[in-house]
Amino acid sequence: MPVEIRELQITTTITEGGSTSGNTSSTAPATVTGSEDIIAKCVEQVLEILKEKTDR
């Protein structure tokens, strides 16, 4: 019998100046303007997805 996941909750903690892990090549620390740009892009993508869903 398959297991169905109805809700998935993901939590994360972001610390400034922490060590990087993985294969990231960027070593520049996150700045406030960089964070605002990332947030703006995420919001834009979410709004596009919601618009696509309502157009269906």
DSSP file (Angstrom, degrees, kcal/mol; ACC not computed):
  #  RESIDUE AA STRUCTURE BP1 BP2  ACC     N-H-->O    O-->H-N    N-H-->O    O-->H-N    TCO  KAPPA ALPHA  PHI   PSI    X-CA   Y-CA   Z-CA
    1    1 A M              0   0    0      0, 0.0     2,-0.1     0, 0.0     0, 0.0   0.000 360.0 360.0 360.0 124.4    0.0    0.0    0.0
    2    2 A P        -     0   0    0      0, 0.0     2,-0.5     0, 0.0     0, 0.0  -0.368 360.0-125.4 -73.3 152.5    1.6    3.3   -1.0
    3    3 A V        -     0   0    0     -2,-0.1     2,-0.5     2,-0.0     0, 0.0  -0.843  19.9-151.4 -97.8 130.6    2.0    6.2    1.4
    4    4 A E        -     0   0    0     -2,-0.5     2,-0.7     2,-0.0     0, 0.0  -0.901   1.0-152.3-106.3 126.0    0.5    9.5    0.4
    5    5 A I        +     0   0    0     -2,-0.5     3,-0.1     1,-0.2    -2,-0.0  -0.868  16.3 176.2 -97.3 117.5    2.0   12.7    1.7
    6    6 A R        +     0   0    0     -2,-0.7     2,-0.4     1,-0.3    -1,-0.2   0.710  67.8  25.0 -94.4 -23.2   -0.6   15.4    1.9
    7    7 A E        -     0   0    0      2,-0.0     2,-0.5     0, 0.0    -1,-0.3  -0.994  59.5-168.6-145.7 135.8    1.5   18.2    3.5
    8    8 A L        -     0   0    0     -2,-0.4     2,-0.5    -3,-0.1    -3,-0.0  -0.988   7.0-166.8-126.4 122.9    5.2   18.8    3.5
    9    9 A Q        -     0   0    0     -2,-0.5     2,-0.5     2,-0.0    -2,-0.0  -0.945   3.6-171.0-114.9 124.4    6.7   21.4    5.8
   10   10 A I        -     0   0    0     -2,-0.5     2,-0.4     2,-0.0    -2,-0.0  -0.958   2.5-174.6-117.4 127.9   10.2   22.6    5.3
   11   11 A T        +     0   0    0     -2,-0.5     2,-0.3     2,-0.0    -2,-0.0  -0.934   5.6 176.5-120.4 146.0   12.0   24.8    7.8
   12   12 A T        -     0   0    0     -2,-0.4     2,-0.5     2,-0.0    -2,-0.0  -0.978  21.9-141.9-145.1 156.7   15.4   26.4    7.4
   13   13 A T        -     0   0    0     -2,-0.3     2,-0.5     2,-0.0    -2,-0.0  -0.988  14.3-161.1-122.5 127.2   17.8   28.7    9.2
   14   14 A I        -     0   0    0     -2,-0.5     2,-0.4     2,-0.0    -2,-0.0  -0.931   8.3-174.7-111.3 123.5   19.9   31.2    7.3
   15   15 A T    >   -     0   0    0     -2,-0.5     3,-0.9     0, 0.0     2,-0.3  -0.947  23.4-125.6-117.5 139.1   22.9   32.7    9.0
   16   16 A E  T 3  S+     0   0    0     -2,-0.4     3,-0.1     1,-0.2    15,-0.0  -0.641  92.4  14.9 -82.7 135.4   25.0   35.5    7.5
   17   17 A G  T 3  S+     0   0    0     -2,-0.3    -1,-0.2     1,-0.2     3,-0.1   0.594  91.0 143.4  80.9  10.7   28.7   34.8    7.3
   18   18 A G    <   -     0   0    0     -3,-0.9    -1,-0.2     1,-0.1     2,-0.1  -0.248  59.1 -85.0 -76.3 170.6   28.3   31.1    7.9
   19   19 A S        -     0   0    0     -3,-0.1     2,-0.3     1,-0.1    -1,-0.1  -0.468  42.4-127.1 -75.7 149.0   30.4   28.5    6.2
   20   20 A T        -     0   0    0     -2,-0.1     2,-0.3    -3,-0.1    -1,-0.1  -0.698  23.1-165.7 -95.5 149.8   29.4   27.3    2.8
   21   21 A S        +     0   0    0     -2,-0.3     2,-0.2     2,-0.0     3,-0.2  -0.915  46.6  28.2-130.5 159.3   28.9   23.6    1.9
   22   22 A G  S    S-     0   0    0     -2,-0.3     2,-0.2     1,-0.2    -2,-0.1  -0.538 108.7 -42.1  92.3-160.1   28.6   21.8   -1.4
   23   23 A N  S    S+     0   0    0     -2,-0.2     2,-0.4     2,-0.0    -1,-0.2  -0.278  79.8 145.5-104.5  46.5   30.0   22.8   -4.7
   24   24 A T        -     0   0    0     -3,-0.2    -4,-0.1    -2,-0.2    -2,-0.0  -0.680  32.5-166.4 -85.0 136.5   29.2   26.5   -4.6
   25   25 A S        +     0   0    0     -2,-0.4     2,-0.4     2,-0.0    -1,-0.1   0.553  59.1  98.6 -98.2  -8.3   31.7   28.7   -6.3
   26   26 A S        +     0   0    0      1,-0.1    -2,-0.1     2,-0.0     0, 0.0  -0.662  38.1 171.0 -83.7 129.1   30.5   32.0   -4.9
   27   27 A T        +     0   0    0     -2,-0.4    -1,-0.1     2,-0.1    -7,-0.0   0.380  41.7 112.7-114.9   0.8   32.5   33.3   -1.9
   28   28 A A  S    S-     0   0    0      1,-0.1     3,-0.1     3,-0.0    -2,-0.0  -0.557  71.0-116.9 -75.6 136.1   30.9   36.7   -1.6
   29   29 A P        -     0   0    0      0, 0.0     2,-0.3     0, 0.0    -1,-0.1  -0.358  35.3 -95.7 -69.8 153.6   28.8   37.2    1.6
   30   30 A A        -     0   0    0      4,-0.1     2,-0.2     3,-0.0     3,-0.0  -0.510  42.7-158.2 -70.7 131.5   25.1   37.9    1.2
   31   31 A T     >  -     0   0    0     -2,-0.3     4,-2.4     1,-0.1     5,-0.2  -0.644  29.1-109.5-105.8 167.4   24.2   41.5    1.3
   32   32 A V  H  > S+     0   0    0     -2,-0.2     4,-2.3     1,-0.2     5,-0.2   0.922 120.6  47.2 -63.1 -43.6   20.9   43.2    2.1
   33   33 A T  H  > S+     0   0    0      1,-0.2     4,-2.1     2,-0.2    -1,-0.2   0.878 110.9  52.4 -67.5 -35.8   20.4   44.3   -1.5
   34   34 A G  H  > S+     0   0    0      2,-0.2     4,-2.1     1,-0.2    -1,-0.2   0.898 110.0  48.5 -63.5 -40.6   21.3   40.8   -2.7
   35   35 A S  H  X S+     0   0    0     -4,-2.4     4,-2.5     1,-0.2    -2,-0.2   0.892 110.0  51.6 -66.4 -39.8   18.8   39.3   -0.4
   36   36 A E  H  X S+     0   0    0     -4,-2.3     4,-2.5     2,-0.2    -2,-0.2   0.887 109.0  51.1 -65.4 -37.6   16.1   41.8   -1.6
   37   37 A D  H  X S+     0   0    0     -4,-2.1     4,-2.3     2,-0.2    -2,-0.2   0.921 110.8  48.2 -63.9 -43.4   16.8   40.9   -5.2
   38   38 A I  H  X S+     0   0    0     -4,-2.1     4,-2.3     1,-0.2    -2,-0.2   0.923 112.5  48.3 -63.4 -44.1   16.5   37.2   -4.4
   39   39 A I  H  X S+     0   0    0     -4,-2.5     4,-2.6     1,-0.2    -1,-0.2   0.906 110.6  51.5 -63.3 -41.9   13.2   37.7   -2.5
   40   40 A A  H  X S+     0   0    0     -4,-2.5     4,-2.2     1,-0.2    -1,-0.2   0.904 110.6  48.3 -62.7 -41.4   11.8   39.9   -5.4
   41   41 A K  H  X S+     0   0    0     -4,-2.3     4,-2.3     2,-0.2    -1,-0.2   0.902 111.7  49.8 -65.3 -40.7   12.7   37.2   -7.9
   42   42 A C  H  X S+     0   0    0     -4,-2.3     4,-2.5     2,-0.2    -2,-0.2   0.923 110.9  48.9 -63.4 -44.3   11.0   34.5   -5.8
   43   43 A V  H  X S+     0   0    0     -4,-2.6     4,-2.5     1,-0.2    -1,-0.2   0.913 110.5  51.8 -61.9 -42.3    7.9   36.6   -5.3
   44   44 A E  H  X S+     0   0    0     -4,-2.2     4,-2.0     1,-0.2    -1,-0.2   0.912 110.9  47.3 -61.4 -43.4    7.7   37.2   -9.1
   45   45 A Q  H  X S+     0   0    0     -4,-2.3     4,-2.2     2,-0.2    -1,-0.2   0.895 111.4  50.6 -65.9 -40.5    8.0   33.5   -9.8
   46   46 A V  H  X S+     0   0    0     -4,-2.5     4,-2.6     1,-0.2    -2,-0.2   0.917 110.1  50.1 -63.9 -42.6    5.4   32.6   -7.3
   47   47 A L  H  X S+     0   0    0     -4,-2.5     4,-2.2     1,-0.2    -1,-0.2   0.881 109.7  51.3 -64.0 -37.7    3.0   35.2   -8.7
   48   48 A E  H  X S+     0   0    0     -4,-2.0     4,-2.3     2,-0.2    -1,-0.2   0.910 110.5  48.7 -64.0 -42.0    3.6   33.8  -12.2
   49   49 A I  H  X S+     0   0    0     -4,-2.2     4,-2.1     2,-0.2    -2,-0.2   0.921 111.9  48.7 -64.4 -43.7    2.8   30.2  -11.0
   50   50 A L  H  X S+     0   0    0     -4,-2.6     4,-2.0     1,-0.2    -1,-0.2   0.894 110.4  51.5 -63.6 -38.8   -0.4   31.4   -9.3
   51   51 A K  H  X S+     0   0    0     -4,-2.2     4,-1.7     1,-0.2    -1,-0.2   0.914 109.1  50.6 -63.7 -42.6   -1.4   33.3  -12.5
   52   52 A E  H  X S+     0   0    0     -4,-2.3     4,-0.8     1,-0.2    -1,-0.2   0.889 109.9  50.5 -61.8 -40.2   -0.9   30.1  -14.6
   53   53 A K  H  < S+     0   0    0     -4,-2.1     3,-0.4     1,-0.2    -1,-0.2   0.877 111.4  47.0 -67.9 -36.6   -3.0   28.1  -12.2
   54   54 A T  H  < S+     0   0    0     -4,-2.0    -1,-0.2     1,-0.2    -2,-0.2   0.771 105.7  60.3 -76.8 -23.8   -5.9   30.5  -12.2
   55   55 A D  H  <        0   0    0     -4,-1.7    -1,-0.2     1,-0.2    -2,-0.2   0.726 360.0 360.0 -72.7 -20.8   -5.8   30.8  -16.1
   56   56 A R     <        0   0    0     -4,-0.8    -1,-0.2    -3,-0.4    -2,-0.1   0.489 360.0 360.0 -72.0 360.0   -6.5   27.1  -16.4
